[in-house]
Amino acid sequence: MATQGRASAADMIQLIRDSGPLSRTELARLSGLAVSTVSLRVEELLAAGLIEEAGDGLSRGGRRPRLLRIRSGGAVVLAADVGTHHARLALVDLAGQLVATHD
């Protein structure tokens, strides 16, 4: 990840993917960013359709936190394995779920 306090939107996606659904507060703690900065980046990712709210987390005495997860069915990544006698292609979404393969 980027230097603590300088986490990018891509780093936010990586944290959410690696740690499961997270609240904005948890993202702030893990990234080293202020909650306000995380909230701005989260709003950008929500608007782009890359993440989504996944319900409420457990309350620790206040309002229940909204959990964030990678949006399945959103953007995809193409992976290619090309050898001298073969070529394999795969599409995976940002959550790491296999979408399609072709040999």
ABEGO torsion letter per residue (X at the ends): XBBBGABBAAAAAAAAAAAEBBBAAAAAAAAGBBAAAAAAAAAAAAAAGABBBAEBBBBAGBBBBBBBBBBBGBBBBBBBBBBAABBBBBBBBAAGBBABBBX
